[in-house]
Amino acid sequence: MNNRPLFEEIKSFEEFSQYYWYREELQKICRALGLKSDGGKIELNKVIEAYFNGEKLLPEKSVASRHPELVSGSASNKIQKKIPKRVRDDQSIMLSLNTSLIECGFTFGPRFRQFFEKETGINPFKFNVNMVASVKKVKETNDTNFTLGDLLDIYYGKKTYARYDKSALQWNKFVQDFCADPANANIPNKLKAAAKLWKIVRESTREKVYTHDLLNELNIL
């Protein structure tokens, strides 16, 4: 069984990808390298992949360097950041496929669900995980060009903007499968046992899934 090496000991992104990394770990690595460290696991993995390929994706410049006029030279010497207004569903804006998500204050509420029900003919309409990930990114980046039509294209798989990080579900699936195994029925603290087993698996090159054979092979119980 291989223990996960330190990041400094890893020679390629292919080797790096064999191990499981939490988002906080990826952020720490990116910050230590002076790289962009915001976003989800998918974005952070892309930053690290670029690093292994010889490209450094640097963080955006601070507000002070981009907007020196926002820096107060008086008493506080603090940076006065522009705080965007809270995005709210603007009922006064008529919805169409050309409507900007930012301008209409898109939410996953009934008004927008009804809009997509009308556009797709599907009732009840359900937003998929890639739509959720895309809306999150749109709001984080304040992308005023992204429209309801773009979101509909993502629903139909015609366009990619941001993908849901399915790796975040690996631990949940691992626990579910561990608890569903009849061989573990008499274990008093299943979550603690699963976590102990998961720690070994995630720090190895093994596939990040639970199998009954792991119990006998790793002998943790």
Salt bridges, closest charged atoms under 4 A:
GLU25 OE2 - ARG4 NH2 2.78
GLU25 OE1 - ARG202 NH1 3.68
GLU69 OE2 - HIS67 ND1 3.37
ASP89 OD1 - ARG111 NH1 2.70
GLU140 OE2 - LYS136 NZ 2.55
ASP150 OD1 - LYS159 NZ 2.42
ASP153 OD2 - LYS159 NZ 3.85
ASP177 OD2 - LYS173 NZ 2.73
ASP181 OD2 - HIS212 ND1 2.86
GLU203 OE2 - LYS199 NZ 3.56
GLU203 OE2 - ARG202 NH2 3.51
GLU217 OE2 - ARG206 NH2 2.68
